[in-house]
Amino acid sequence: MVIPRRKVIITLGKTPLKRLLPLLLGVLASLAVLLTWQQLTLNGQIHIEELIQQEPNAIQSQLSEELSIRMLTLR
């Protein structure tokens, strides 16, 4: 009879909150990781788009500079 009484005491000590707490913490941690990953992915895409937009401007300015140097040498 002592063993069943012991089991009752052990199960009474585990409230539903204590049972669900690890699960809730795991879900919250997973959600935080996923949101952080999504934000980093979006920031990476925005950075790549900015670099792609800057490249034609850099090429254009370089070509203009070279062309003006060549035109000055022809004069």
mmCIF file of the N, C-alpha and C atoms, coordinates in Angstrom:
data_MODEL
# 
_entry.id   MODEL 
# 
loop_
_atom_site.group_PDB 
_atom_site.id 
_atom_site.type_symbol 
_atom_site.label_atom_id 
_atom_site.label_alt_id 
_atom_site.label_comp_id 
_atom_site.label_asym_id 
_atom_site.label_entity_id 
_atom_site.label_seq_id 
_atom_site.pdbx_PDB_ins_code 
_atom_site.Cartn_x 
_atom_site.Cartn_y 
_atom_site.Cartn_z 
_atom_site.occupancy 
_atom_site.B_iso_or_equiv 
_atom_site.pdbx_formal_charge 
_atom_site.auth_seq_id 
_atom_site.auth_comp_id 
_atom_site.auth_asym_id 
_atom_site.auth_atom_id 
_atom_site.pdbx_PDB_model_num 
ATOM 1   N N  . MET A 1 1  ? 0.810  -1.213 0.000   1.00 0.00 ? 1  MET A N  1 
ATOM 2   C CA . MET A 1 1  ? 0.000  0.000  0.000   1.00 0.00 ? 1  MET A CA 1 
ATOM 3   C C  . MET A 1 1  ? 0.847  1.268  0.000   1.00 0.00 ? 1  MET A C  1 
ATOM 4   N N  . VAL A 1 2  ? 2.062  1.168  0.412   1.00 0.00 ? 2  VAL A N  1 
ATOM 5   C CA . VAL A 1 2  ? 2.926  2.337  0.469   1.00 0.00 ? 2  VAL A CA 1 
ATOM 6   C C  . VAL A 1 2  ? 3.269  2.809  -0.939  1.00 0.00 ? 2  VAL A C  1 
ATOM 7   N N  . ILE A 1 3  ? 3.486  1.901  -1.865  1.00 0.00 ? 3  ILE A N  1 
ATOM 8   C CA . ILE A 1 3  ? 3.878  2.266  -3.224  1.00 0.00 ? 3  ILE A CA 1 
ATOM 9   C C  . ILE A 1 3  ? 2.777  3.056  -3.934  1.00 0.00 ? 3  ILE A C  1 
ATOM 10  N N  . PRO A 1 4  ? 1.513  2.636  -3.909  1.00 0.00 ? 4  PRO A N  1 
ATOM 11  C CA . PRO A 1 4  ? 0.489  3.452  -4.570  1.00 0.00 ? 4  PRO A CA 1 
ATOM 12  C C  . PRO A 1 4  ? 0.361  4.835  -3.955  1.00 0.00 ? 4  PRO A C  1 
ATOM 13  N N  . ARG A 1 5  ? 0.501  4.943  -2.659  1.00 0.00 ? 5  ARG A N  1 
ATOM 14  C CA . ARG A 1 5  ? 0.411  6.239  -2.002  1.00 0.00 ? 5  ARG A CA 1 
ATOM 15  C C  . ARG A 1 5  ? 1.556  7.135  -2.477  1.00 0.00 ? 5  ARG A C  1 
ATOM 16  N N  . ARG A 1 6  ? 2.709  6.568  -2.641  1.00 0.00 ? 6  ARG A N  1 
ATOM 17  C CA . ARG A 1 6  ? 3.853  7.320  -3.125  1.00 0.00 ? 6  ARG A CA 1 
ATOM 18  C C  . ARG A 1 6  ? 3.598  7.844  -4.546  1.00 0.00 ? 6  ARG A C  1 
ATOM 19  N N  . LYS A 1 7  ? 3.004  7.023  -5.398  1.00 0.00 ? 7  LYS A N  1 
ATOM 20  C CA . LYS A 1 7  ? 2.695  7.439  -6.758  1.00 0.00 ? 7  LYS A CA 1 
ATOM 21  C C  . LYS A 1 7  ? 1.677  8.581  -6.755  1.00 0.00 ? 7  LYS A C  1 
ATOM 22  N N  . VAL A 1 8  ? 0.724  8.523  -5.851  1.00 0.00 ? 8  VAL A N  1 
ATOM 23  C CA . VAL A 1 8  ? -0.261 9.590  -5.758  1.00 0.00 ? 8  VAL A CA 1 
ATOM 24  C C  . VAL A 1 8  ? 0.417  10.890 -5.370  1.00 0.00 ? 8  VAL A C  1 
ATOM 25  N N  . ILE A 1 9  ? 1.337  10.843 -4.461  1.00 0.00 ? 9  ILE A N  1 
ATOM 26  C CA . ILE A 1 9  ? 2.050  12.049 -4.038  1.00 0.00 ? 9  ILE A CA 1 
ATOM 27  C C  . ILE A 1 9  ? 2.888  12.591 -5.183  1.00 0.00 ? 9  ILE A C  1 
ATOM 28  N N  . ILE A 1 10 ? 3.551  11.719 -5.923  1.00 0.00 ? 10 ILE A N  1 
ATOM 29  C CA . ILE A 1 10 ? 4.384  12.156 -7.042  1.00 0.00 ? 10 ILE A CA 1 
ATOM 30  C C  . ILE A 1 10 ? 3.515  12.786 -8.131  1.00 0.00 ? 10 ILE A C  1 
ATOM 31  N N  . THR A 1 11 ? 2.391  12.173 -8.470  1.00 0.00 ? 11 THR A N  1 
ATOM 32  C CA . THR A 1 11 ? 1.550  12.733 -9.529  1.00 0.00 ? 11 THR A CA 1 
ATOM 33  C C  . THR A 1 11 ? 0.855  14.008 -9.083  1.00 0.00 ? 11 THR A C  1 
ATOM 34  N N  . LEU A 1 12 ? 0.588  14.152 -7.796  1.00 0.00 ? 12 LEU A N  1 
ATOM 35  C CA . LEU A 1 12 ? -0.017 15.391 -7.323  1.00 0.00 ? 12 LEU A CA 1 
ATOM 36  C C  . LEU A 1 12 ? 0.984  16.532 -7.378  1.00 0.00 ? 12 LEU A C  1 
ATOM 37  N N  . GLY A 1 13 ? 2.267  16.218 -7.240  1.00 0.00 ? 13 GLY A N  1 
ATOM 38  C CA . GLY A 1 13 ? 3.298  17.247 -7.296  1.00 0.00 ? 13 GLY A CA 1 
ATOM 39  C C  . GLY A 1 13 ? 3.484  17.810 -8.702  1.00 0.00 ? 13 GLY A C  1 
ATOM 40  N N  . LYS A 1 14 ? 3.088  17.073 -9.711  1.00 0.00 ? 14 LYS A N  1 
ATOM 41  C CA . LYS A 1 14 ? 3.219  17.539 -11.094 1.00 0.00 ? 14 LYS A CA 1 
ATOM 42  C C  . LYS A 1 14 ? 1.906  18.187 -11.521 1.00 0.00 ? 14 LYS A C  1 
ATOM 43  N N  . THR A 1 15 ? 1.848  19.456 -11.440 1.00 0.00 ? 15 THR A N  1 
ATOM 44  C CA . THR A 1 15 ? 0.664  20.167 -11.885 1.00 0.00 ? 15 THR A CA 1 
ATOM 45  C C  . THR A 1 15 ? 0.693  20.259 -13.404 1.00 0.00 ? 15 THR A C  1 
ATOM 46  N N  . PRO A 1 16 ? -0.427 20.536 -14.025 1.00 0.00 ? 16 PRO A N  1 
ATOM 47  C CA . PRO A 1 16 ? -0.446 20.652 -15.486 1.00 0.00 ? 16 PRO A CA 1 
ATOM 48  C C  . PRO A 1 16 ? 0.536  21.704 -16.011 1.00 0.00 ? 16 PRO A C  1 
ATOM 49  N N  . LEU A 1 17 ? 0.741  22.769 -15.246 1.00 0.00 ? 17 LEU A N  1 
ATOM 50  C CA . LEU A 1 17 ? 1.689  23.799 -15.673 1.00 0.00 ? 17 LEU A CA 1 
ATOM 51  C C  . LEU A 1 17 ? 3.111  23.254 -15.699 1.00 0.00 ? 17 LEU A C  1 
ATOM 52  N N  . LYS A 1 18 ? 3.459  22.463 -14.704 1.00 0.00 ? 18 LYS A N  1 
ATOM 53  C CA . LYS A 1 18 ? 4.806  21.891 -14.657 1.00 0.00 ? 18 LYS A CA 1 
ATOM 54  C C  . LYS A 1 18 ? 5.013  20.892 -15.785 1.00 0.00 ? 18 LYS A C  1 
ATOM 55  N N  . ARG A 1 19 ? 3.951  20.231 -16.208 1.00 0.00 ? 19 ARG A N  1 
ATOM 56  C CA . ARG A 1 19 ? 4.068  19.289 -17.316 1.00 0.00 ? 19 ARG A CA 1 
ATOM 57  C C  . ARG A 1 19 ? 4.167  20.013 -18.649 1.00 0.00 ? 19 ARG A C  1 
ATOM 58  N N  . LEU A 1 20 ? 3.455  21.109 -18.787 1.00 0.00 ? 20 LEU A N  1 
ATOM 59  C CA . LEU A 1 20 ? 3.429  21.829 -20.063 1.00 0.00 ? 20 LEU A CA 1 
ATOM 60  C C  . LEU A 1 20 ? 4.531  22.862 -20.207 1.00 0.00 ? 20 LEU A C  1 
ATOM 61  N N  . LEU A 1 21 ? 5.180  23.223 -19.118 1.00 0.00 ? 21 LEU A N  1 
ATOM 62  C CA . LEU A 1 21 ? 6.200  24.258 -19.168 1.00 0.00 ? 21 LEU A CA 1 
ATOM 63  C C  . LEU A 1 21 ? 7.339  23.935 -20.135 1.00 0.00 ? 21 LEU A C  1 
ATOM 64  N N  . PRO A 1 22 ? 7.915  22.742 -20.124 1.00 0.00 ? 22 PRO A N  1 
ATOM 65  C CA . PRO A 1 22 ? 8.975  22.453 -21.107 1.00 0.00 ? 22 PRO A CA 1 
ATOM 66  C C  . PRO A 1 22 ? 8.473  22.532 -22.551 1.00 0.00 ? 22 PRO A C  1 
ATOM 67  N N  . LEU A 1 23 ? 7.262  22.078 -22.777 1.00 0.00 ? 23 LEU A N  1 
ATOM 68  C CA . LEU A 1 23 ? 6.690  22.149 -24.117 1.00 0.00 ? 23 LEU A CA 1 
ATOM 69  C C  . LEU A 1 23 ? 6.485  23.596 -24.547 1.00 0.00 ? 23 LEU A C  1 
ATOM 70  N N  . LEU A 1 24 ? 5.961  24.413 -23.655 1.00 0.00 ? 24 LEU A N  1 
ATOM 71  C CA . LEU A 1 24 ? 5.754  25.828 -23.981 1.00 0.00 ? 24 LEU A CA 1 
ATOM 72  C C  . LEU A 1 24 ? 7.077  26.540 -24.231 1.00 0.00 ? 24 LEU A C  1 
ATOM 73  N N  . LEU A 1 25 ? 8.078  26.259 -23.414 1.00 0.00 ? 25 LEU A N  1 
ATOM 74  C CA . LEU A 1 25 ? 9.388  26.873 -23.613 1.00 0.00 ? 25 LEU A CA 1 
ATOM 75  C C  . LEU A 1 25 ? 10.008 26.424 -24.928 1.00 0.00 ? 25 LEU A C  1 
ATOM 76  N N  . GLY A 1 26 ? 9.845  25.169 -25.279 1.00 0.00 ? 26 GLY A N  1 
ATOM 77  C CA . GLY A 1 26 ? 10.351 24.667 -26.554 1.00 0.00 ? 26 GLY A CA 1 
ATOM 78  C C  . GLY A 1 26 ? 9.670  25.323 -27.740 1.00 0.00 ? 26 GLY A C  1 
ATOM 79  N N  . VAL A 1 27 ? 8.361  25.489 -27.644 1.00 0.00 ? 27 VAL A N  1 
ATOM 80  C CA . VAL A 1 27 ? 7.620  26.141 -28.727 1.00 0.00 ? 27 VAL A CA 1 
ATOM 81  C C  . VAL A 1 27 ? 8.037  27.603 -28.855 1.00 0.00 ? 27 VAL A C  1 
ATOM 82  N N  . LEU A 1 28 ? 8.184  28.296 -27.735 1.00 0.00 ? 28 LEU A N  1 
ATOM 83  C CA . LEU A 1 28 ? 8.614  29.696 -27.771 1.00 0.00 ? 28 LEU A CA 1 
ATOM 84  C C  . LEU A 1 28 ? 10.028 29.839 -28.323 1.00 0.00 ? 28 LEU A C  1 
ATOM 85  N N  . ALA A 1 29 ? 10.916 28.954 -27.928 1.00 0.00 ? 29 ALA A N  1 
ATOM 86  C CA . ALA A 1 29 ? 12.290 29.013 -28.446 1.00 0.00 ? 29 ALA A CA 1 
ATOM 87  C C  . ALA A 1 29 ? 12.316 28.746 -29.947 1.00 0.00 ? 29 ALA A C  1 
ATOM 88  N N  . SER A 1 30 ? 11.543 27.765 -30.389 1.00 0.00 ? 30 SER A N  1 
ATOM 89  C CA . SER A 1 30 ? 11.474 27.458 -31.823 1.00 0.00 ? 30 SER A CA 1 
ATOM 90  C C  . SER A 1 30 ? 10.903 28.624 -32.605 1.00 0.00 ? 30 SER A C  1 
ATOM 91  N N  . LEU A 1 31 ? 9.891  29.256 -32.067 1.00 0.00 ? 31 LEU A N  1 
ATOM 92  C CA . LEU A 1 31 ? 9.284  30.414 -32.730 1.00 0.00 ? 31 LEU A CA 1 
ATOM 93  C C  . LEU A 1 31 ? 10.275 31.575 -32.816 1.00 0.00 ? 31 LEU A C  1 
ATOM 94  N N  . ALA A 1 32 ? 11.010 31.794 -31.746 1.00 0.00 ? 32 ALA A N  1 
ATOM 95  C CA . ALA A 1 32 ? 12.015 32.871 -31.753 1.00 0.00 ? 32 ALA A CA 1 
ATOM 96  C C  . ALA A 1 32 ? 13.094 32.597 -32.792 1.00 0.00 ? 32 ALA A C  1 
ATOM 97  N N  . VAL A 1 33 ? 13.536 31.347 -32.891 1.00 0.00 ? 33 VAL A N  1 
ATOM 98  C CA . VAL A 1 33 ? 14.565 30.986 -33.876 1.00 0.00 ? 33 VAL A CA 1 
ATOM 99  C C  . VAL A 1 33 ? 14.039 31.180 -35.288 1.00 0.00 ? 33 VAL A C  1 
ATOM 100 N N  . LEU A 1 34 ? 12.811 30.742 -35.540 1.00 0.00 ? 34 LEU A N  1 
ATOM 101 C CA . LEU A 1 34 ? 12.238 30.881 -36.882 1.00 0.00 ? 34 LEU A CA 1 
ATOM 102 C C  . LEU A 1 34 ? 12.052 32.346 -37.270 1.00 0.00 ? 34 LEU A C  1 
ATOM 103 N N  . LEU A 1 35 ? 11.605 33.164 -36.344 1.00 0.00 ? 35 LEU A N  1 
ATOM 104 C CA . LEU A 1 35 ? 11.421 34.588 -36.643 1.00 0.00 ? 35 LEU A CA 1 
ATOM 105 C C  . LEU A 1 35 ? 12.762 35.277 -36.888 1.00 0.00 ? 35 LEU A C  1 
ATOM 106 N N  . THR A 1 36 ? 13.764 34.910 -36.110 1.00 0.00 ? 36 THR A N  1 
ATOM 107 C CA . THR A 1 36 ? 15.096 35.479 -36.308 1.00 0.00 ? 36 THR A CA 1 
ATOM 108 C C  . THR A 1 36 ? 15.665 35.056 -37.653 1.00 0.00 ? 36 THR A C  1 
ATOM 109 N N  . TRP A 1 37 ? 15.483 33.805 -37.999 1.00 0.00 ? 37 TRP A N  1 
ATOM 110 C CA . TRP A 1 37 ? 15.971 33.289 -39.286 1.00 0.00 ? 37 TRP A CA 1 
ATOM 111 C C  . TRP A 1 37 ? 15.286 34.002 -40.442 1.00 0.00 ? 37 TRP A C  1 
ATOM 112 N N  . GLN A 1 38 ? 13.972 34.204 -40.328 1.00 0.00 ? 38 GLN A N  1 
ATOM 113 C CA . GLN A 1 38 ? 13.232 34.897 -41.379 1.00 0.00 ? 38 GLN A CA 1 
ATOM 114 C C  . GLN A 1 38 ? 13.736 36.334 -41.521 1.00 0.00 ? 38 GLN A C  1 
ATOM 115 N N  . GLN A 1 39 ? 13.969 37.005 -40.411 1.00 0.00 ? 39 GLN A N  1 
ATOM 116 C CA . GLN A 1 39 ? 14.454 38.387 -40.454 1.00 0.00 ? 39 GLN A CA 1 
ATOM 117 C C  . GLN A 1 39 ? 15.838 38.458 -41.090 1.00 0.00 ? 39 GLN A C  1 
ATOM 118 N N  . LEU A 1 40 ? 16.714 37.537 -40.747 1.00 0.00 ? 40 LEU A N  1 
ATOM 119 C CA . LEU A 1 40 ? 18.049 37.511 -41.339 1.00 0.00 ? 40 LEU A CA 1 
ATOM 120 C C  . LEU A 1 40 ? 17.988 37.219 -42.835 1.00 0.00 ? 40 LEU A C  1 
ATOM 121 N N  . THR A 1 41 ? 17.086 36.344 -43.245 1.00 0.00 ? 41 THR A N  1 
ATOM 122 C CA . THR A 1 41 ? 16.923 36.039 -44.668 1.00 0.00 ? 41 THR A CA 1 
ATOM 123 C C  . THR A 1 41 ? 16.441 37.267 -45.419 1.00 0.00 ? 41 THR A C  1 
ATOM 124 N N  . LEU A 1 42 ? 15.472 37.973 -44.868 1.00 0.00 ? 42 LEU A N  1 
ATOM 125 C CA . LEU A 1 42 ? 14.968 39.188 -45.516 1.00 0.00 ? 42 LEU A CA 1 
ATOM 126 C C  . LEU A 1 42 ? 16.045 40.260 -45.593 1.00 0.00 ? 42 LEU A C  1 
ATOM 127 N N  . ASN A 1 43 ? 16.816 40.424 -44.522 1.00 0.00 ? 43 ASN A N  1 
ATOM 128 C CA . ASN A 1 43 ? 17.897 41.408 -44.539 1.00 0.00 ? 43 ASN A CA 1 
ATOM 129 C C  . ASN A 1 43 ? 18.942 41.052 -45.586 1.00 0.00 ? 43 ASN A C  1 
ATOM 130 N N  . GLY A 1 44 ? 19.234 39.767 -45.739 1.00 0.00 ? 44 GLY A N  1 
ATOM 131 C CA . GLY A 1 44 ? 20.179 39.330 -46.759 1.00 0.00 ? 44 GLY A CA 1 
ATOM 132 C C  . GLY A 1 44 ? 19.678 39.627 -48.157 1.00 0.00 ? 44 GLY A C  1 
ATOM 133 N N  . GLN A 1 45 ? 18.400 39.376 -48.403 1.00 0.00 ? 45 GLN A N  1 
ATOM 134 C CA . GLN A 1 45 ? 17.817 39.653 -49.720 1.00 0.00 ? 45 GLN A CA 1 
ATOM 135 C C  . GLN A 1 45 ? 17.835 41.144 -50.023 1.00 0.00 ? 45 GLN A C  1 
ATOM 136 N N  . ILE A 1 46 ? 17.505 41.951 -49.032 1.00 0.00 ? 46 ILE A N  1 
ATOM 137 C CA . ILE A 1 46 ? 17.513 43.409 -49.231 1.00 0.00 ? 46 ILE A CA 1 
ATOM 138 C C  . ILE A 1 46 ? 18.930 43.886 -49.525 1.00 0.00 ? 46 ILE A C  1 
ATOM 139 N N  . HIS A 1 47 ? 19.912 43.337 -48.818 1.00 0.00 ? 47 HIS A N  1 
ATOM 140 C CA . HIS A 1 47 ? 21.308 43.724 -49.031 1.00 0.00 ? 47 HIS A CA 1 
ATOM 141 C C  . HIS A 1 47 ? 21.756 43.362 -50.453 1.00 0.00 ? 47 HIS A C  1 
ATOM 142 N N  . ILE A 1 48 ? 21.388 42.179 -50.914 1.00 0.00 ? 48 ILE A N  1 
ATOM 143 C CA . ILE A 1 48 ? 21.749 41.756 -52.276 1.00 0.00 ? 48 ILE A CA 1 
ATOM 144 C C  . ILE A 1 48 ? 21.081 42.650 -53.313 1.00 0.00 ? 48 ILE A C  1 
ATOM 145 N N  . GLU A 1 49 ? 19.815 42.995 -53.108 1.00 0.00 ? 49 GLU A N  1 
ATOM 146 C CA . GLU A 1 49 ? 19.123 43.876 -54.044 1.00 0.00 ? 49 GLU A CA 1 
ATOM 147 C C  . GLU A 1 49 ? 19.782 45.256 -54.103 1.00 0.00 ? 49 GLU A C  1 
ATOM 148 N N  . GLU A 1 50 ? 20.208 45.761 -52.952 1.00 0.00 ? 50 GLU A N  1 
ATOM 149 C CA . GLU A 1 50 ? 20.891 47.057 -52.930 1.00 0.00 ? 50 GLU A CA 1 
ATOM 150 C C  . GLU A 1 50 ? 22.215 46.995 -53.689 1.00 0.00 ? 50 GLU A C  1 
ATOM 151 N N  . LEU A 1 51 ? 22.951 45.901 -53.505 1.00 0.00 ? 51 LEU A N  1 
ATOM 152 C CA . LEU A 1 51 ? 24.212 45.744 -54.225 1.00 0.00 ? 51 LEU A CA 1 
ATOM 153 C C  . LEU A 1 51 ? 23.981 45.648 -55.732 1.00 0.00 ? 51 LEU A C  1 
ATOM 154 N N  . ILE A 1 52 ? 22.942 44.958 -56.130 1.00 0.00 ? 52 ILE A N  1 
ATOM 155 C CA . ILE A 1 52 ? 22.626 44.826 -57.558 1.00 0.00 ? 52 ILE A CA 1 
ATOM 156 C C  . ILE A 1 52 ? 22.250 46.185 -58.138 1.00 0.00 ? 52 ILE A C  1 
ATOM 157 N N  . GLN A 1 53 ? 21.546 47.005 -57.386 1.00 0.00 ? 53 GLN A N  1 
ATOM 158 C CA . GLN A 1 53 ? 21.171 48.334 -57.877 1.00 0.00 ? 53 GLN A CA 1 
ATOM 159 C C  . GLN A 1 53 ? 22.371 49.273 -57.927 1.00 0.00 ? 53 GLN A C  1 
ATOM 160 N N  . GLN A 1 54 ? 23.331 49.099 -57.039 1.00 0.00 ? 54 GLN A N  1 
ATOM 161 C CA . GLN A 1 54 ? 24.505 49.975 -57.014 1.00 0.00 ? 54 GLN A CA 1 
ATOM 162 C C  . GLN A 1 54 ? 25.501 49.637 -58.119 1.00 0.00 ? 54 GLN A C  1 
ATOM 163 N N  . GLU A 1 55 ? 25.534 48.408 -58.551 1.00 0.00 ? 55 GLU A N  1 
ATOM 164 C CA . GLU A 1 55 ? 26.521 47.979 -59.541 1.00 0.00 ? 55 GLU A CA 1 
ATOM 165 C C  . GLU A 1 55 ? 26.381 48.718 -60.881 1.00 0.00 ? 55 GLU A C  1 
ATOM 166 N N  . PRO A 1 56 ? 25.179 48.855 -61.456 1.00 0.00 ? 56 PRO A N  1 
ATOM 167 C CA . PRO A 1 56 ? 25.083 49.607 -62.720 1.00 0.00 ? 56 PRO A CA 1 
ATOM 168 C C  . PRO A 1 56 ? 25.531 51.060 -62.570 1.00 0.00 ? 56 PRO A C  1 
ATOM 169 N N  . ASN A 1 57 ? 25.245 51.671 -61.447 1.00 0.00 ? 57 ASN A N  1 
ATOM 170 C CA . ASN A 1 57 ? 25.676 53.058 -61.222 1.00 0.00 ? 57 ASN A CA 1 
ATOM 171 C C  . ASN A 1 57 ? 27.198 53.154 -61.185 1.00 0.00 ? 57 ASN A C  1 
ATOM 172 N N  . ALA A 1 58 ? 27.830 52.185 -60.545 1.00 0.00 ? 58 ALA A N  1 
ATOM 173 C CA . ALA A 1 58 ? 29.294 52.184 -60.470 1.00 0.00 ? 58 ALA A CA 1 
ATOM 174 C C  . ALA A 1 58 ? 29.895 51.973 -61.854 1.00 0.00 ? 58 ALA A C  1 
ATOM 175 N N  . ILE A 1 59 ? 29.309 51.080 -62.631 1.00 0.00 ? 59 ILE A N  1 
ATOM 176 C CA . ILE A 1 59 ? 29.799 50.832 -63.991 1.00 0.00 ? 59 ILE A CA 1 
ATOM 177 C C  . ILE A 1 59 ? 29.613 52.065 -64.861 1.00 0.00 ? 59 ILE A C  1 
ATOM 178 N N  . GLN A 1 60 ? 28.462 52.696 -64.731 1.00 0.00 ? 60 GLN A N  1 
ATOM 179 C CA . GLN A 1 60 ? 28.188 53.894 -65.530 1.00 0.00 ? 60 GLN A CA 1 
ATOM 180 C C  . GLN A 1 60 ? 29.171 55.017 -65.191 1.00 0.00 ? 60 GLN A C  1 
ATOM 181 N N  . SER A 1 61 ? 29.429 55.230 -63.924 1.00 0.00 ? 61 SER A N  1 
ATOM 182 C CA . SER A 1 61 ? 30.361 56.299 -63.556 1.00 0.00 ? 61 SER A CA 1 
ATOM 183 C C  . SER A 1 61 ? 31.784 55.970 -64.016 1.00 0.00 ? 61 SER A C  1 
ATOM 184 N N  . GLN A 1 62 ? 32.161 54.718 -63.946 1.00 0.00 ? 62 GLN A N  1 
ATOM 185 C CA . GLN A 1 62 ? 33.496 54.325 -64.398 1.00 0.00 ? 62 GLN A CA 1 
ATOM 186 C C  . GLN A 1 62 ? 33.622 54.518 -65.913 1.00 0.00 ? 62 GLN A C  1 
ATOM 187 N N  . LEU A 1 63 ? 32.603 54.112 -66.661 1.00 0.00 ? 63 LEU A N  1 
ATOM 188 C CA . LEU A 1 63 ? 32.634 54.296 -68.114 1.00 0.00 ? 63 LEU A CA 1 
ATOM 189 C C  . LEU A 1 63 ? 32.637 55.772 -68.493 1.00 0.00 ? 63 LEU A C  1 
ATOM 190 N N  . SER A 1 64 ? 31.877 56.572 -67.784 1.00 0.00 ? 64 SER A N  1 
ATOM 191 C CA . SER A 1 64 ? 31.857 58.010 -68.062 1.00 0.00 ? 64 SER A CA 1 
ATOM 192 C C  . SER A 1 64 ? 33.222 58.627 -67.805 1.00 0.00 ? 64 SER A C  1 
ATOM 193 N N  . GLU A 1 65 ? 33.860 58.222 -66.746 1.00 0.00 ? 65 GLU A N  1 
ATOM 194 C CA . GLU A 1 65 ? 35.188 58.741 -66.422 1.00 0.00 ? 65 GLU A CA 1 
ATOM 195 C C  . GLU A 1 65 ? 36.202 58.337 -67.491 1.00 0.00 ? 65 GLU A C  1 
ATOM 196 N N  . GLU A 1 66 ? 36.181 57.088 -67.888 1.00 0.00 ? 66 GLU A N  1 
ATOM 197 C CA . GLU A 1 66 ? 37.111 56.631 -68.917 1.00 0.00 ? 66 GLU A CA 1 
ATOM 198 C C  . GLU A 1 66 ? 36.843 57.318 -70.258 1.00 0.00 ? 66 GLU A C  1 
ATOM 199 N N  . LEU A 1 67 ? 35.592 57.499 -70.576 1.00 0.00 ? 67 LEU A N  1 
ATOM 200 C CA . LEU A 1 67 ? 35.232 58.146 -71.829 1.00 0.00 ? 67 LEU A CA 1 
ATOM 201 C C  . LEU A 1 67 ? 35.663 59.608 -71.825 1.00 0.00 ? 67 LEU A C  1 
ATOM 202 N N  . SER A 1 68 ? 35.489 60.283 -70.713 1.00 0.00 ? 68 SER A N  1 
ATOM 203 C CA . SER A 1 68 ? 35.905 61.686 -70.650 1.00 0.00 ? 68 SER A CA 1 
ATOM 204 C C  . SER A 1 68 ? 37.429 61.807 -70.739 1.00 0.00 ? 68 SER A C  1 
ATOM 205 N N  . ILE A 1 69 ? 38.141 60.862 -70.148 1.00 0.00 ? 69 ILE A N  1 
ATOM 206 C CA . ILE A 1 69 ? 39.608 60.879 -70.259 1.00 0.00 ? 69 ILE A CA 1 
ATOM 207 C C  . ILE A 1 69 ? 40.025 60.675 -71.709 1.00 0.00 ? 69 ILE A C  1 
ATOM 208 N N  . ARG A 1 70 ? 39.390 59.768 -72.412 1.00 0.00 ? 70 ARG A N  1 
ATOM 209 C CA . ARG A 1 70 ? 39.719 59.530 -73.819 1.00 0.00 ? 70 ARG A CA 1 
ATOM 210 C C  . ARG A 1 70 ? 39.371 60.725 -74.689 1.00 0.00 ? 70 ARG A C  1 
ATOM 211 N N  . MET A 1 71 ? 38.263 61.383 -74.375 1.00 0.00 ? 71 MET A N  1 
ATOM 212 C CA . MET A 1 71 ? 37.864 62.551 -75.162 1.00 0.00 ? 71 MET A CA 1 
ATOM 213 C C  . MET A 1 71 ? 38.867 63.688 -74.946 1.00 0.00 ? 71 MET A C  1 
ATOM 214 N N  . LEU A 1 72 ? 39.357 63.838 -73.716 1.00 0.00 ? 72 LEU A N  1 
ATOM 215 C CA . LEU A 1 72 ? 40.329 64.887 -73.442 1.00 0.00 ? 72 LEU A CA 1 
ATOM 216 C C  . LEU A 1 72 ? 41.654 64.615 -74.155 1.00 0.00 ? 72 LEU A C  1 
ATOM 217 N N  . THR A 1 73 ? 42.022 63.359 -74.256 1.00 0.00 ? 73 THR A N  1 
ATOM 218 C CA . THR A 1 73 ? 43.268 63.056 -74.953 1.00 0.00 ? 73 THR A CA 1 
ATOM 219 C C  . THR A 1 73 ? 43.161 63.279 -76.456 1.00 0.00 ? 73 THR A C  1 
ATOM 220 N N  . LEU A 1 74 ? 41.962 63.187 -76.995 1.00 0.00 ? 74 LEU A N  1 
ATOM 221 C CA . LEU A 1 74 ? 41.768 63.414 -78.438 1.00 0.00 ? 74 LEU A CA 1 
ATOM 222 C C  . LEU A 1 74 ? 41.809 64.903 -78.781 1.00 0.00 ? 74 LEU A C  1 
ATOM 223 N N  . ARG A 1 75 ? 41.592 65.755 -77.841 1.00 0.00 ? 75 ARG A N  1 
ATOM 224 C CA . ARG A 1 75 ? 41.539 67.187 -78.142 1.00 0.00 ? 75 ARG A CA 1 
ATOM 225 C C  . ARG A 1 75 ? 42.879 67.754 -78.292 1.00 0.00 ? 75 ARG A C  1 
# 
